[in-house]
Amino acid sequence: MKKVEDFRVLGHKWLNYSSYIIELEAPEPLSPVQPGNFAEIEISNSPHVFLRRPFSIFDANPLTNTLSFYVKVIGEGTRVLGKARKGDKVNIIYPLGNAFSIPEKKNILVVAGGSGIAPFILYGKAMQKQGKQVTFLLGARKAEDIVLTEMFRPYGEVLITTEDGLLGEKGMVTQHSIFIGKDSPFEHIVTCGPEPMMKAVAGIARKKKVSCEVSLENTMACGFGACLCCIVETVDGNKCVCTEGPVFNINQLTWQT
C-alpha cells in the first residue's frame, strides 16, 4: 500500500566525499517494501528544488520502522538532503514501482555501477532467504568511489572493478574476467547503473543466453505516471518507468545490444 508520510531524520552516514546513507523513521508501521521499489522524497528546504527526487530504497527495517537511502550528491536536491538535521521531517511517497523477480535459477550475478548499488542490499537479503547464490560485481571510475563492500559480503561474494585500477580489476565492469569465455557461470543477471553500462551487460547476457533484469534510472518527477518524463520504449510501446518499472526484463526493451 502506497503511503505519503512525514519521516523523521535519524542521521547520515557519509561514505566518501560525495555519497551518504540517510536513515529515516516512519511515524507508523512500514508498508511492505520489495527489492527494486523506490520512493519519491520531497526536498522542502530549498527554494530552488520544486520536484520530488526518486531514490531506490536501500534498506528497510520493519522492526524499527526505518527506511534507508543511498544518496550520491549530484545537485541541489541531494546536497540539501545531506544537510538535513536529526529530527527534521522529510515527506516521502513509498513504496513505488515494481520489484526484481525471484528467479528459479540459483546462481545470480548482480552488476552495479556507481550509484547503481542502491537497490541491492535489499536484493541480497531477499535472495539469501530464497537460498540463492549471489555474486556482486561493483564498478566505479575511482577506487574511492567503491563503497559499502562490507555490507554486501554477508550476502555473497564481492568482486570489484575500477577504471583507475587502484582497487580490484582495472577497467569497466563489463571487462571483468568473470565474463571471459563463451559460457556463463551465472544463470540470472540483474543490473543497475548508467544506461550504457546496463546496455553492455544486457548484450553480454544475450550472447551467453542468460536471463537478465535491469533497473532503469530515468528521471521520475511524480512517481505515478502523470508527468510522462520517464518514458521508455518497449516492445509493447512506450511505458512509464515509474509505474511499469523501474525493473524490466531486457526482452521487454527495444535496446539494440
For each residue, the residues with C-beta under 8 A, 3 or more apart:
1: 31
2: 31 93 94 95 96
3: 31 92 93 94
4: 91 92 93
5: 26 27 28 91 92
6: 27 89 90 91 92
7: 24 25 26 27 67 89 90 91 92
8: 24 25 27 87 88 89 90
9: 22 23 24 84 85 86 87 88 89 90
10: 23 24 25 66 86
11: 22 23 86
12: 20 21 22 23 82 84
13: 20 21 23
14: 19 20 82
15: 19 20 21 147 148
16: 19 144 145 147
17: 144
18: 72 73
19: 14 15 16 70 71 72 73 115 145 147
20: 12 13 14 15 70 71 73 82
21: 12 13 15 58 68 69 70 71
22: 9 11 12 68 69 71 81 82 84
23: 9 10 11 12 13 66 67 68
24: 7 8 9 10 66 67 68 69 90 92
25: 7 8 10 64 65 66
26: 5 7 29 30 65 66 67
27: 5 6 7 8 65
28: 5 65
29: 26 62 65
30: 26 33 60 61 62 65 66 67
31: 1 2 3 94 95
32: 62 95
33: 30 37 57 60 67 94 95 122
34: 37 95 99 100 122 126
35: 99 100 119 120 122 123 125 126
36: 56 97 98 99 100 119 122 123 215 246 247
37: 33 34 56 57 94 95 96 97 98 99
38: 54 55 56 57 94 95 96 97 220 223 242 246
39: 54 55 57 67 69 92 93 94 95 96
40: 52 53 54 92 93 94 96 220 222 223
41: 52 53 54 55 69 81 90 91 92
42: 52 90 91 92
43: 46 49 52 53 76 77 80 81
44: 90 91
45: 80 83 84
46: 43 49 76 77 80
47:
48: 76
49: 43 46 53 76 77 80
50:
51: 221 222
52: 40 41 42 43 93 221 222 223
53: 40 41 43 49 77 78 81
54: 38 39 40 41 96 219 220 223 242
55: 38 39 41 58 69 70 71 118
56: 36 37 38 69 70 118 119 192 215 246
57: 33 37 38 39 60 67 68 69 94 95 119 122
58: 21 55 67 68 69 70 118 119 121 122
59: 67 68 121 122
60: 30 33 57 66 67 68 122
61: 30 64 65 66 67
62: 29 30 32 65
63:
64: 25 61
65: 25 26 27 28 29 30 61 62
66: 10 23 24 25 26 30 60 61
67: 7 23 24 26 30 33 39 57 58 59 60 61 92 94
68: 21 22 23 24 57 58 59 60
69: 21 22 24 39 41 55 56 57 58 118
70: 19 20 21 55 56 58 115 117 118 148
71: 19 20 21 22 55 78 81 82
72: 18 19 78 114 115
73: 18 19 20 78 79 82
74: 78
75: 78 79
76: 43 46 48 49 79 80
77: 43 46 49 53 80 81
78: 53 71 72 73 74 75 81 82
79: 73 75 76 82 83
80: 43 45 46 49 76 77 83 84
81: 22 41 43 53 71 77 78 84 90
82: 12 14 20 22 71 73 78 79
83: 45 79 80
84: 9 12 22 45 80 81 88 90
85: 9 88
86: 9 10 11
87: 8 9
88: 8 9 84 85
89: 6 7 8 9
90: 6 7 8 9 24 41 42 44 81 84
91: 4 5 6 7 41 42 44
92: 3 4 5 6 7 24 39 40 41 42 67
93: 2 3 4 39 40 52 96 223
94: 2 3 31 33 37 38 39 40 57 67
95: 2 31 32 33 34 37 38 39 57
96: 2 37 38 39 40 54 93 223 224 242
97: 36 37 38 223 241 242 243 245 246 247
98: 36 37 244 245 246 247
99: 34 35 36 37 247
100: 34 35 36 119 123 126 190 213 215 247
101: 213 247 249
102: 126 127 130
103: 108 132 187 188 211
104:
105: 108 132 187 188 211
106: 131 132 133 187
107: 132 133 135 185 186 187 188
108: 103 105 127 132 133 134 135 186 187 188 189 190
109: 134 135 137 178 184 186 188 189 190
110: 120 123 124 134 135 136 137 156 189 190 191
111: 137 139 173 174 189 190 191 193 197 201
112: 116 117 120 136 137 138 139 173 191 192 193
113: 116 138 139 140 173 191 192 193 194 197 198
114: 72 117 139 140 141 145 193 194
115: 19 70 72 118 193 217
116: 112 113 119 191 192 193 194 197 215 217
117: 70 112 114 120 138 147 148 152 192
118: 55 56 58 69 70 115 192
119: 35 36 56 57 58 100 116 122 123 192 215
120: 35 110 112 117 123 124 136 152 190 192
121: 58 59 124 125 148 151 152 155
122: 33 34 35 36 57 58 59 60 119 125 126
123: 35 36 100 110 119 120 126 127 134 190
124: 110 120 121 127 128 134 136 152 154 155 156
125: 35 121 122 128 129 155
126: 34 35 100 102 122 123 129 130
127: 102 108 123 124 130 132 134 155 156
128: 124 125 131 132 134 154 155 156
129: 125 126
130: 102 126 127
131: 106 128
132: 103 105 106 107 108 127 128
133: 106 107 108 156
134: 108 109 110 123 124 127 128 155 156 157
135: 107 108 109 110 156 157 158 159 178 186
136: 110 112 120 124 152 155 156 157 158 159
137: 109 110 111 112 159 160 161 173 176 178
138: 112 113 117 146 149 152 158 159 160 161 168 173
139: 111 112 113 114 160 161 162 172 173 176 193 197
140: 113 114 143 145 146 161 162 163
141: 114 145 162 163 164
142: 145 162 163 164 166
143: 140 146 162 164 166 167
144: 16 17
145: 16 19 114 140 141 142 162
146: 138 140 143 149 160 162 167 168
147: 15 16 19 117
148: 15 70 117 121 151 152
149: 138 146 152 153 158 160
150: 153
151: 121 148 154
152: 117 120 121 124 136 138 148 149 155 156 158
153: 149 150 156 157 158
154: 124 128 151
155: 121 124 125 127 128 134 136 152
156: 110 124 127 128 133 134 135 136 152 153
157: 134 135 136 153
158: 135 136 138 149 152 153
159: 135 136 137 138 168 169 176 178
160: 137 138 139 146 149 167 168 169
161: 137 138 139 140 168 169 170 171 172 173 175 176
162: 139 140 141 142 143 145 146 165 166 167 168 169 170
163: 140 141 142 170 171 172
164: 141 142 143 170
165: 162 169 170 171
166: 142 143 162
167: 143 146 160 162
168: 138 146 159 160 161 162
169: 159 160 161 162 165 175 176 177
170: 161 162 163 164 165
171: 161 163 165 175 176
172: 139 161 163 175 197 200
173: 111 112 113 137 138 139 161 176 193 197 201
174: 111 179 197 200 201 204
175: 161 169 171 172 179
176: 137 139 159 161 169 171 173 179
177: 169 180
178: 109 135 137 159 185
179: 174 175 176 184 204
180: 177
181: 184
182: 208
183: 208
184: 109 179 181 187 208 209 210
185: 107 178
186: 107 108 109 135 189 210
187: 103 105 106 107 108 184 210 211
188: 103 105 107 108 109 210 211 212 213
189: 108 109 110 111 186 201 204 205 210 211 212 213
190: 100 108 109 110 111 120 123 212 213 214 215
191: 110 111 112 113 116 197 198 201 202 212 213 214 215
192: 56 112 113 116 117 118 119 120 198 214 215 217
193: 111 112 113 114 115 116 139 173 197 198 217
194: 113 114 116 197 198 217
195: 198 199 216 217
196: 199 200
197: 111 113 116 139 172 173 174 191 193 194 200 201
198: 113 191 192 193 194 195 201 202 214 216
199: 195 196 202 203 255 257
200: 172 174 196 197 203 204 257
201: 111 173 174 189 191 197 198 204 205 212 214
202: 191 198 199 205 206 212 214 250 253 255 257
203: 199 200 206 207 257
204: 174 179 189 200 201 207 208
205: 189 201 202 208 210 211 212 250
206: 202 203 209 212 250 257
207: 203 204
208: 182 183 184 204 205
209: 184 206
210: 184 186 187 188 189 205
211: 103 105 187 188 189 205 249
212: 188 189 190 191 201 202 205 206 249 250
213: 100 101 188 189 190 191 247 248 249 250
214: 190 191 192 198 201 202 247 248 250 253
215: 36 56 100 116 119 190 191 192 245 246 247
216: 195 198 230 232 241 245 246 247 248
217: 115 116 192 193 194 195 246
218: 229 230 231 232 241 242 245 246
219: 54 229 230
220: 38 40 54 223 229 230 241 242 246
221: 51 52 227 229 230
222: 40 51 52 225 226 227 242
223: 38 40 52 54 93 96 97 220 242
224: 96 242 243
225: 222 228 240 242 243
226: 222
227: 221 222 230
228: 225 231 240
229: 218 219 220 221
230: 216 218 219 220 221 227 240 241 242
231: 218 228 238 239 240 241
232: 216 218 238 239 241 245 248 253
233: 237 238 253 254
234: 237 238 239 244 248 252 253 254
235: 251 252 253 254
236: 239 252
237: 233 234
238: 231 232 233 234
239: 231 232 234 236 243 244 245
240: 225 228 230 231 243 244 245
241: 97 216 218 220 230 231 232 244 245 246
242: 38 54 96 97 218 220 222 223 224 225 230 245 246
243: 97 224 225 239 240
244: 98 234 239 240 241 248
245: 97 98 215 216 218 232 239 240 241 242 248
246: 36 38 56 97 98 215 216 217 218 220 241 242
247: 36 97 98 99 100 101 213 214 215 216
248: 213 214 216 232 234 244 245 252 253
249: 101 211 212 213 252 253
250: 202 205 206 212 213 214 253 255 257
251: 235
252: 234 235 236 248 249
253: 202 214 232 233 234 235 248 249 250
254: 233 234 235
255: 199 202 250
256:
257: 199 200 202 203 206 250
